[in-house]
């Protein structure tokens, strides 16, 4: 199982926001946002809530558990 996310789509839907802009808004580096989007880094619970809150979403709308083949 892996942690998938919709951050890239949410950034695009939010006036094509850059990783840098999101990172500044939630208090991390652009590299952290990049790593989360690519599934190479699992955010802390606090960071997951910050990201979801920034987009006005529930955590479950931003992050989801997938099997090893990318399926929810």
PyMOL Python script that loads the backbone (N, CA, C, O; Angstrom):
from pymol import cmd

cmd.read_pdbstr("""\
ATOM      1  N   UNK A   1       0.835  -1.176   0.000  1.00  0.00           N
ATOM      2  CA  UNK A   1       0.000   0.000   0.000  1.00  0.00           C
ATOM      3  C   UNK A   1       0.882   1.242   0.000  1.00  0.00           C
ATOM      4  O   UNK A   1       1.975   1.254   0.568  1.00  0.00           O
ATOM      5  N   UNK A   2       0.388   2.266  -0.639  1.00  0.00           N
ATOM      6  CA  UNK A   2       1.111   3.534  -0.737  1.00  0.00           C
ATOM      7  C   UNK A   2       0.151   4.680  -0.470  1.00  0.00           C
ATOM      8  O   UNK A   2      -1.067   4.501  -0.502  1.00  0.00           O
ATOM      9  N   UNK A   3       0.705   5.859  -0.205  1.00  0.00           N
ATOM     10  CA  UNK A   3      -0.107   7.053  -0.017  1.00  0.00           C
ATOM     11  C   UNK A   3      -0.097   7.851  -1.315  1.00  0.00           C
ATOM     12  O   UNK A   3       0.937   8.383  -1.717  1.00  0.00           O
ATOM     13  N   UNK A   4      -1.241   7.928  -1.959  1.00  0.00           N
ATOM     14  CA  UNK A   4      -1.376   8.737  -3.167  1.00  0.00           C
ATOM     15  C   UNK A   4      -1.923  10.105  -2.797  1.00  0.00           C
ATOM     16  O   UNK A   4      -2.369  10.323  -1.671  1.00  0.00           O
ATOM     17  N   UNK A   5      -1.887  11.023  -3.756  1.00  0.00           N
ATOM     18  CA  UNK A   5      -2.412  12.357  -3.475  1.00  0.00           C
ATOM     19  C   UNK A   5      -2.882  13.037  -4.753  1.00  0.00           C
ATOM     20  O   UNK A   5      -2.565  12.618  -5.866  1.00  0.00           O
ATOM     21  N   UNK A   6      -3.647  14.099  -4.549  1.00  0.00           N
ATOM     22  CA  UNK A   6      -4.192  14.906  -5.642  1.00  0.00           C
ATOM     23  C   UNK A   6      -3.610  16.318  -5.645  1.00  0.00           C
ATOM     24  O   UNK A   6      -4.223  17.243  -6.177  1.00  0.00           O
ATOM     25  N   UNK A   7      -2.441  16.481  -5.058  1.00  0.00           N
ATOM     26  CA  UNK A   7      -1.883  17.823  -4.893  1.00  0.00           C
ATOM     27  C   UNK A   7      -1.630  18.500  -6.235  1.00  0.00           C
ATOM     28  O   UNK A   7      -1.962  19.673  -6.405  1.00  0.00           O
ATOM     29  N   UNK A   8      -1.059  17.794  -7.168  1.00  0.00           N
ATOM     30  CA  UNK A   8      -0.766  18.427  -8.467  1.00  0.00           C
ATOM     31  C   UNK A   8      -2.041  18.945  -9.124  1.00  0.00           C
ATOM     32  O   UNK A   8      -2.069  20.066  -9.631  1.00  0.00           O
ATOM     33  N   UNK A   9      -3.103  18.128  -9.115  1.00  0.00           N
ATOM     34  CA  UNK A   9      -4.378  18.556  -9.707  1.00  0.00           C
ATOM     35  C   UNK A   9      -4.937  19.754  -8.951  1.00  0.00           C
ATOM     36  O   UNK A   9      -5.430  20.702  -9.562  1.00  0.00           O
ATOM     37  N   UNK A  10      -4.860  19.712  -7.622  1.00  0.00           N
ATOM     38  CA  UNK A  10      -5.367  20.829  -6.825  1.00  0.00           C
ATOM     39  C   UNK A  10      -4.591  22.112  -7.100  1.00  0.00           C
ATOM     40  O   UNK A  10      -5.175  23.194  -7.160  1.00  0.00           O
ATOM     41  N   UNK A  11      -3.276  21.994  -7.269  1.00  0.00           N
ATOM     42  CA  UNK A  11      -2.482  23.180  -7.614  1.00  0.00           C
ATOM     43  C   UNK A  11      -2.911  23.731  -8.964  1.00  0.00           C
ATOM     44  O   UNK A  11      -3.060  24.940  -9.135  1.00  0.00           O
ATOM     45  N   UNK A  12      -3.109  22.828  -9.924  1.00  0.00           N
ATOM     46  CA  UNK A  12      -3.515  23.258 -11.261  1.00  0.00           C
ATOM     47  C   UNK A  12      -4.877  23.948 -11.205  1.00  0.00           C
ATOM     48  O   UNK A  12      -5.083  24.992 -11.825  1.00  0.00           O
ATOM     49  N   UNK A  13      -5.805  23.348 -10.450  1.00  0.00           N
ATOM     50  CA  UNK A  13      -7.148  23.923 -10.325  1.00  0.00           C
ATOM     51  C   UNK A  13      -7.141  25.249  -9.570  1.00  0.00           C
ATOM     52  O   UNK A  13      -8.080  26.037  -9.683  1.00  0.00           O
ATOM     53  N   UNK A  14      -6.088  25.490  -8.803  1.00  0.00           N
ATOM     54  CA  UNK A  14      -5.964  26.729  -8.032  1.00  0.00           C
ATOM     55  C   UNK A  14      -5.041  27.688  -8.784  1.00  0.00           C
ATOM     56  O   UNK A  14      -3.945  28.002  -8.319  1.00  0.00           O
ATOM     57  N   UNK A  15      -5.490  28.140  -9.934  1.00  0.00           N
ATOM     58  CA  UNK A  15      -4.780  29.084 -10.819  1.00  0.00           C
ATOM     59  C   UNK A  15      -3.371  28.638 -11.170  1.00  0.00           C
ATOM     60  O   UNK A  15      -2.451  29.452 -11.255  1.00  0.00           O
ATOM     61  N   UNK A  16      -3.211  27.326 -11.374  1.00  0.00           N
ATOM     62  CA  UNK A  16      -1.925  26.743 -11.773  1.00  0.00           C
ATOM     63  C   UNK A  16      -0.807  27.154 -10.815  1.00  0.00           C
ATOM     64  O   UNK A  16       0.284  27.541 -11.235  1.00  0.00           O
ATOM     65  N   UNK A  17      -1.101  27.062  -9.533  1.00  0.00           N
ATOM     66  CA  UNK A  17      -0.161  27.415  -8.476  1.00  0.00           C
ATOM     67  C   UNK A  17       1.118  26.591  -8.600  1.00  0.00           C
ATOM     68  O   UNK A  17       1.066  25.402  -8.916  1.00  0.00           O
ATOM     69  N   UNK A  18       2.245  27.212  -8.357  1.00  0.00           N
ATOM     70  CA  UNK A  18       3.522  26.508  -8.415  1.00  0.00           C
ATOM     71  C   UNK A  18       3.766  25.732  -7.120  1.00  0.00           C
ATOM     72  O   UNK A  18       3.144  26.000  -6.092  1.00  0.00           O
ATOM     73  N   UNK A  19       4.674  24.776  -7.192  1.00  0.00           N
ATOM     74  CA  UNK A  19       5.076  24.051  -5.992  1.00  0.00           C
ATOM     75  C   UNK A  19       5.658  25.029  -4.974  1.00  0.00           C
ATOM     76  O   UNK A  19       5.429  24.885  -3.773  1.00  0.00           O
ATOM     77  N   UNK A  20       6.397  26.007  -5.443  1.00  0.00           N
ATOM     78  CA  UNK A  20       7.013  27.012  -4.574  1.00  0.00           C
ATOM     79  C   UNK A  20       5.955  27.801  -3.805  1.00  0.00           C
ATOM     80  O   UNK A  20       6.110  28.043  -2.608  1.00  0.00           O
ATOM     81  N   UNK A  21       4.886  28.202  -4.486  1.00  0.00           N
ATOM     82  CA  UNK A  21       3.819  28.963  -3.827  1.00  0.00           C
ATOM     83  C   UNK A  21       3.127  28.126  -2.748  1.00  0.00           C
ATOM     84  O   UNK A  21       2.856  28.617  -1.652  1.00  0.00           O
ATOM     85  N   UNK A  22       2.847  26.864  -3.067  1.00  0.00           N
ATOM     86  CA  UNK A  22       2.214  25.996  -2.076  1.00  0.00           C
ATOM     87  C   UNK A  22       3.153  25.769  -0.901  1.00  0.00           C
ATOM     88  O   UNK A  22       2.732  25.821   0.255  1.00  0.00           O
ATOM     89  N   UNK A  23       4.412  25.521  -1.193  1.00  0.00           N
ATOM     90  CA  UNK A  23       5.399  25.290  -0.135  1.00  0.00           C
ATOM     91  C   UNK A  23       5.452  26.478   0.831  1.00  0.00           C
ATOM     92  O   UNK A  23       5.455  26.293   2.048  1.00  0.00           O
ATOM     93  N   UNK A  24       5.495  27.683   0.290  1.00  0.00           N
ATOM     94  CA  UNK A  24       5.537  28.887   1.131  1.00  0.00           C
ATOM     95  C   UNK A  24       4.275  29.002   1.984  1.00  0.00           C
ATOM     96  O   UNK A  24       4.338  29.410   3.143  1.00  0.00           O
ATOM     97  N   UNK A  25       3.140  28.641   1.408  1.00  0.00           N
ATOM     98  CA  UNK A  25       1.874  28.758   2.133  1.00  0.00           C
ATOM     99  C   UNK A  25       1.773  27.790   3.304  1.00  0.00           C
ATOM    100  O   UNK A  25       1.126  28.096   4.306  1.00  0.00           O
ATOM    101  N   UNK A  26       2.403  26.628   3.189  1.00  0.00           N
ATOM    102  CA  UNK A  26       2.292  25.625   4.261  1.00  0.00           C
ATOM    103  C   UNK A  26       3.579  25.478   5.070  1.00  0.00           C
ATOM    104  O   UNK A  26       3.637  24.658   5.986  1.00  0.00           O
ATOM    105  N   UNK A  27       4.607  26.255   4.747  1.00  0.00           N
ATOM    106  CA  UNK A  27       5.809  26.300   5.556  1.00  0.00           C
ATOM    107  C   UNK A  27       6.817  25.193   5.338  1.00  0.00           C
ATOM    108  O   UNK A  27       7.472  24.751   6.282  1.00  0.00           O
ATOM    109  N   UNK A  28       6.949  24.734   4.085  1.00  0.00           N
ATOM    110  CA  UNK A  28       7.962  23.726   3.754  1.00  0.00           C
ATOM    111  C   UNK A  28       8.714  24.183   2.505  1.00  0.00           C
ATOM    112  O   UNK A  28       8.443  25.258   1.970  1.00  0.00           O
ATOM    113  N   UNK A  29       9.649  23.372   2.049  1.00  0.00           N
ATOM    114  CA  UNK A  29      10.385  23.709   0.831  1.00  0.00           C
ATOM    115  C   UNK A  29       9.662  23.179  -0.408  1.00  0.00           C
ATOM    116  O   UNK A  29       8.809  22.295  -0.322  1.00  0.00           O
ATOM    117  N   UNK A  30      10.021  23.736  -1.545  1.00  0.00           N
ATOM    118  CA  UNK A  30       9.466  23.256  -2.814  1.00  0.00           C
ATOM    119  C   UNK A  30       9.814  21.788  -3.013  1.00  0.00           C
ATOM    120  O   UNK A  30       9.011  21.021  -3.543  1.00  0.00           O
ATOM    121  N   UNK A  31      11.010  21.400  -2.589  1.00  0.00           N
ATOM    122  CA  UNK A  31      11.445  20.009  -2.748  1.00  0.00           C
ATOM    123  C   UNK A  31      10.560  19.056  -1.949  1.00  0.00           C
ATOM    124  O   UNK A  31      10.318  17.926  -2.373  1.00  0.00           O
ATOM    125  N   UNK A  32      10.082  19.508  -0.802  1.00  0.00           N
ATOM    126  CA  UNK A  32       9.167  18.679  -0.006  1.00  0.00           C
ATOM    127  C   UNK A  32       7.861  18.460  -0.746  1.00  0.00           C
ATOM    128  O   UNK A  32       7.362  17.336  -0.804  1.00  0.00           O
ATOM    129  N   UNK A  33       7.300  19.524  -1.315  1.00  0.00           N
ATOM    130  CA  UNK A  33       6.056  19.394  -2.080  1.00  0.00           C
ATOM    131  C   UNK A  33       6.271  18.464  -3.272  1.00  0.00           C
ATOM    132  O   UNK A  33       5.435  17.605  -3.551  1.00  0.00           O
ATOM    133  N   UNK A  34       7.378  18.635  -3.965  1.00  0.00           N
ATOM    134  CA  UNK A  34       7.700  17.777  -5.111  1.00  0.00           C
ATOM    135  C   UNK A  34       7.759  16.308  -4.676  1.00  0.00           C
ATOM    136  O   UNK A  34       7.179  15.441  -5.328  1.00  0.00           O
ATOM    137  N   UNK A  35       8.456  16.037  -3.582  1.00  0.00           N
ATOM    138  CA  UNK A  35       8.605  14.660  -3.106  1.00  0.00           C
ATOM    139  C   UNK A  35       7.262  14.064  -2.686  1.00  0.00           C
ATOM    140  O   UNK A  35       7.010  12.884  -2.928  1.00  0.00           O
ATOM    141  N   UNK A  36       6.405  14.861  -2.066  1.00  0.00           N
ATOM    142  CA  UNK A  36       5.074  14.369  -1.687  1.00  0.00           C
ATOM    143  C   UNK A  36       4.263  14.044  -2.935  1.00  0.00           C
ATOM    144  O   UNK A  36       3.647  12.981  -3.014  1.00  0.00           O
ATOM    145  N   UNK A  37       4.257  14.951  -3.909  1.00  0.00           N
ATOM    146  CA  UNK A  37       3.502  14.723  -5.148  1.00  0.00           C
ATOM    147  C   UNK A  37       3.945  13.447  -5.844  1.00  0.00           C
ATOM    148  O   UNK A  37       3.120  12.716  -6.392  1.00  0.00           O
ATOM    149  N   UNK A  38       5.240  13.177  -5.824  1.00  0.00           N
ATOM    150  CA  UNK A  38       5.787  11.998  -6.513  1.00  0.00           C
ATOM    151  C   UNK A  38       5.678  10.718  -5.677  1.00  0.00           C
ATOM    152  O   UNK A  38       6.043   9.640  -6.145  1.00  0.00           O
ATOM    153  N   UNK A  39       5.180  10.834  -4.448  1.00  0.00           N
ATOM    154  CA  UNK A  39       5.040   9.671  -3.588  1.00  0.00           C
ATOM    155  C   UNK A  39       6.340   9.193  -2.974  1.00  0.00           C
ATOM    156  O   UNK A  39       6.434   8.056  -2.512  1.00  0.00           O
ATOM    157  N   UNK A  40       7.346  10.061  -2.967  1.00  0.00           N
ATOM    158  CA  UNK A  40       8.650   9.696  -2.407  1.00  0.00           C
ATOM    159  C   UNK A  40       8.780  10.106  -0.946  1.00  0.00           C
ATOM    160  O   UNK A  40       9.741   9.725  -0.278  1.00  0.00           O
ATOM    161  N   UNK A  41       7.816  10.881  -0.445  1.00  0.00           N
ATOM    162  CA  UNK A  41       7.843  11.349   0.937  1.00  0.00           C
ATOM    163  C   UNK A  41       6.417  11.353   1.467  1.00  0.00           C
ATOM    164  O   UNK A  41       5.507  11.872   0.820  1.00  0.00           O
ATOM    165  N   UNK A  42       6.227  10.774   2.644  1.00  0.00           N
ATOM    166  CA  UNK A  42       4.918  10.786   3.287  1.00  0.00           C
ATOM    167  C   UNK A  42       4.898  11.938   4.277  1.00  0.00           C
ATOM    168  O   UNK A  42       5.722  11.981   5.190  1.00  0.00           O
ATOM    169  N   UNK A  43       3.972  12.869   4.111  1.00  0.00           N
ATOM    170  CA  UNK A  43       3.952  14.029   5.001  1.00  0.00           C
ATOM    171  C   UNK A  43       3.503  13.650   6.412  1.00  0.00           C
ATOM    172  O   UNK A  43       2.815  12.649   6.612  1.00  0.00           O
ATOM    173  N   UNK A  44       3.899  14.459   7.373  1.00  0.00           N
ATOM    174  CA  UNK A  44       3.391  14.277   8.737  1.00  0.00           C
ATOM    175  C   UNK A  44       1.889  14.541   8.719  1.00  0.00           C
ATOM    176  O   UNK A  44       1.354  15.119   7.773  1.00  0.00           O
ATOM    177  N   UNK A  45       1.236  14.111   9.765  1.00  0.00           N
ATOM    178  CA  UNK A  45      -0.204  14.366   9.884  1.00  0.00           C
ATOM    179  C   UNK A  45      -0.478  15.866   9.866  1.00  0.00           C
ATOM    180  O   UNK A  45      -1.415  16.325   9.212  1.00  0.00           O
ATOM    181  N   UNK A  46       0.334  16.619  10.578  1.00  0.00           N
ATOM    182  CA  UNK A  46       0.160  18.074  10.628  1.00  0.00           C
ATOM    183  C   UNK A  46       0.300  18.698   9.248  1.00  0.00           C
ATOM    184  O   UNK A  46      -0.506  19.547   8.868  1.00  0.00           O
ATOM    185  N   UNK A  47       1.318  18.285   8.493  1.00  0.00           N
ATOM    186  CA  UNK A  47       1.510  18.842   7.155  1.00  0.00           C
ATOM    187  C   UNK A  47       0.374  18.433   6.229  1.00  0.00           C
ATOM    188  O   UNK A  47      -0.078  19.236   5.413  1.00  0.00           O
ATOM    189  N   UNK A  48      -0.087  17.205   6.343  1.00  0.00           N
ATOM    190  CA  UNK A  48      -1.218  16.756   5.513  1.00  0.00           C
ATOM    191  C   UNK A  48      -2.446  17.625   5.782  1.00  0.00           C
ATOM    192  O   UNK A  48      -3.150  18.012   4.849  1.00  0.00           O
ATOM    193  N   UNK A  49      -2.703  17.932   7.050  1.00  0.00           N
ATOM    194  CA  UNK A  49      -3.832  18.795   7.393  1.00  0.00           C
ATOM    195  C   UNK A  49      -3.615  20.223   6.895  1.00  0.00           C
ATOM    196  O   UNK A  49      -4.564  20.872   6.455  1.00  0.00           O
ATOM    197  N   UNK A  50      -2.383  20.717   6.959  1.00  0.00           N
ATOM    198  CA  UNK A  50      -2.094  22.068   6.451  1.00  0.00           C
ATOM    199  C   UNK A  50      -2.359  22.153   4.958  1.00  0.00           C
ATOM    200  O   UNK A  50      -2.977  23.106   4.483  1.00  0.00           O
ATOM    201  N   UNK A  51      -1.889  21.154   4.218  1.00  0.00           N
ATOM    202  CA  UNK A  51      -2.086  21.147   2.762  1.00  0.00           C
ATOM    203  C   UNK A  51      -3.569  21.066   2.434  1.00  0.00           C
ATOM    204  O   UNK A  51      -4.067  21.831   1.608  1.00  0.00           O
ATOM    205  N   UNK A  52      -4.276  20.140   3.081  1.00  0.00           N
ATOM    206  CA  UNK A  52      -5.713  20.001   2.829  1.00  0.00           C
ATOM    207  C   UNK A  52      -6.451  21.289   3.187  1.00  0.00           C
ATOM    208  O   UNK A  52      -7.306  21.753   2.432  1.00  0.00           O
ATOM    209  N   UNK A  53      -6.119  21.857   4.330  1.00  0.00           N
ATOM    210  CA  UNK A  53      -6.775  23.096   4.748  1.00  0.00           C
ATOM    211  C   UNK A  53      -6.517  24.241   3.803  1.00  0.00           C
ATOM    212  O   UNK A  53      -7.404  25.058   3.554  1.00  0.00           O
ATOM    213  N   UNK A  54      -5.306  24.313   3.270  1.00  0.00           N
ATOM    214  CA  UNK A  54      -4.984  25.375   2.318  1.00  0.00           C
ATOM    215  C   UNK A  54      -5.931  25.335   1.121  1.00  0.00           C
ATOM    216  O   UNK A  54      -6.376  26.374   0.633  1.00  0.00           O
ATOM    217  N   UNK A  55      -6.233  24.122   0.653  1.00  0.00           N
ATOM    218  CA  UNK A  55      -7.119  23.969  -0.502  1.00  0.00           C
ATOM    219  C   UNK A  55      -8.593  23.931  -0.112  1.00  0.00           C
ATOM    220  O   UNK A  55      -9.456  23.831  -0.985  1.00  0.00           O
ATOM    221  N   UNK A  56      -8.898  24.008   1.183  1.00  0.00           N
ATOM    222  CA  UNK A  56     -10.287  23.955   1.631  1.00  0.00           C
ATOM    223  C   UNK A  56     -10.888  22.569   1.480  1.00  0.00           C
ATOM    224  O   UNK A  56     -12.084  22.427   1.226  1.00  0.00           O
ATOM    225  N   UNK A  57     -10.063  21.559   1.635  1.00  0.00           N
ATOM    226  CA  UNK A  57     -10.494  20.168   1.456  1.00  0.00           C
ATOM    227  C   UNK A  57     -10.292  19.383   2.738  1.00  0.00           C
ATOM    228  O   UNK A  57      -9.538  19.800   3.618  1.00  0.00           O
ATOM    229  N   UNK A  58     -10.967  18.242   2.845  1.00  0.00           N
ATOM    230  CA  UNK A  58     -10.685  17.282   3.902  1.00  0.00           C
ATOM    231  C   UNK A  58      -9.426  16.525   3.520  1.00  0.00           C
ATOM    232  O   UNK A  58      -9.099  16.421   2.338  1.00  0.00           O
ATOM    233  N   UNK A  59      -8.721  15.998   4.501  1.00  0.00           N
ATOM    234  CA  UNK A  59      -7.496  15.253   4.220  1.00  0.00           C
ATOM    235  C   UNK A  59      -7.764  14.119   3.228  1.00  0.00           C
ATOM    236  O   UNK A  59      -6.947  13.855   2.346  1.00  0.00           O
ATOM    237  N   UNK A  60      -8.907  13.453   3.375  1.00  0.00           N
ATOM    238  CA  UNK A  60      -9.247  12.331   2.492  1.00  0.00           C
ATOM    239  C   UNK A  60      -9.476  12.750   1.040  1.00  0.00           C
ATOM    240  O   UNK A  60      -9.408  11.918   0.136  1.00  0.00           O
ATOM    241  N   UNK A  61      -9.747  14.033   0.816  1.00  0.00           N
ATOM    242  CA  UNK A  61      -9.910  14.534  -0.547  1.00  0.00           C
ATOM    243  C   UNK A  61      -8.566  14.823  -1.203  1.00  0.00           C
ATOM    244  O   UNK A  61      -8.485  14.939  -2.426  1.00  0.00           O
ATOM    245  N   UNK A  62      -7.523  14.940  -0.409  1.00  0.00           N
ATOM    246  CA  UNK A  62      -6.196  15.243  -0.928  1.00  0.00           C
ATOM    247  C   UNK A  62      -5.319  13.992  -0.958  1.00  0.00           C
ATOM    248  O   UNK A  62      -4.584  13.763  -1.918  1.00  0.00           O
ATOM    249  N   UNK A  63      -5.403  13.189   0.096  1.00  0.00           N
ATOM    250  CA  UNK A  63      -4.569  11.994   0.219  1.00  0.00           C
ATOM    251  C   UNK A  63      -5.430  10.743   0.228  1.00  0.00           C
ATOM    252  O   UNK A  63      -6.545  10.754   0.750  1.00  0.00           O
ATOM    253  N   UNK A  64      -4.918   9.671  -0.345  1.00  0.00           N
ATOM    254  CA  UNK A  64      -5.647   8.407  -0.375  1.00  0.00           C
ATOM    255  C   UNK A  64      -4.664   7.230  -0.373  1.00  0.00           C
ATOM    256  O   UNK A  64      -3.529   7.346  -0.835  1.00  0.00           O
ATOM    257  N   UNK A  65      -5.119   6.121   0.146  1.00  0.00           N
ATOM    258  CA  UNK A  65      -4.318   4.895   0.169  1.00  0.00           C
ATOM    259  C   UNK A  65      -4.537   4.180  -1.164  1.00  0.00           C
ATOM    260  O   UNK A  65      -5.670   4.031  -1.622  1.00  0.00           O
ATOM    261  N   UNK A  66      -3.452   3.745  -1.771  1.00  0.00           N
ATOM    262  CA  UNK A  66      -3.540   2.996  -3.023  1.00  0.00           C
ATOM    263  C   UNK A  66      -2.832   1.651  -2.851  1.00  0.00           C
ATOM    264  O   UNK A  66      -2.014   1.471  -1.949  1.00  0.00           O
ATOM    265  N   UNK A  67      -3.162   0.727  -3.725  1.00  0.00           N
ATOM    266  CA  UNK A  67      -2.390  -0.520  -3.727  1.00  0.00           C
ATOM    267  C   UNK A  67      -1.073  -0.237  -4.442  1.00  0.00           C
ATOM    268  O   UNK A  67      -0.828   0.905  -4.832  1.00  0.00           O
ATOM    269  N   UNK A  68      -0.251  -1.204  -4.619  1.00  0.00           N
ATOM    270  CA  UNK A  68       1.072  -0.984  -5.235  1.00  0.00           C
ATOM    271  C   UNK A  68       1.000  -0.696  -6.734  1.00  0.00           C
ATOM    272  O   UNK A  68       2.019  -0.443  -7.377  1.00  0.00           O
ATOM    273  N   UNK A  69      -0.214  -0.737  -7.281  1.00  0.00           N
ATOM    274  CA  UNK A  69      -0.373  -0.472  -8.710  1.00  0.00           C
ATOM    275  C   UNK A  69      -1.079   0.864  -8.962  1.00  0.00           C
ATOM    276  O   UNK A  69      -1.496   1.147 -10.085  1.00  0.00           O
ATOM    277  N   UNK A  70      -1.210   1.677  -7.923  1.00  0.00           N
ATOM    278  CA  UNK A  70      -1.802   3.003  -8.073  1.00  0.00           C
ATOM    279  C   UNK A  70      -3.302   3.056  -7.987  1.00  0.00           C
ATOM    280  O   UNK A  70      -3.886   4.121  -8.192  1.00  0.00           O
ATOM    281  N   UNK A  71      -3.965   1.926  -7.686  1.00  0.00           N
ATOM    282  CA  UNK A  71      -5.422   1.899  -7.602  1.00  0.00           C
ATOM    283  C   UNK A  71      -5.872   2.188  -6.185  1.00  0.00           C
ATOM    284  O   UNK A  71      -5.267   1.717  -5.222  1.00  0.00           O
ATOM    285  N   UNK A  72      -6.952   2.973  -6.061  1.00  0.00           N
ATOM    286  CA  UNK A  72      -7.522   3.299  -4.738  1.00  0.00           C
ATOM    287  C   UNK A  72      -8.207   2.088  -4.157  1.00  0.00           C
ATOM    288  O   UNK A  72      -8.748   2.155  -3.053  1.00  0.00           O
TER     289      UNK A  72
END
""", "prot")
cmd.dss("prot")
cmd.show_as("cartoon", "prot")
cmd.util.cbc("prot")
cmd.orient("prot")
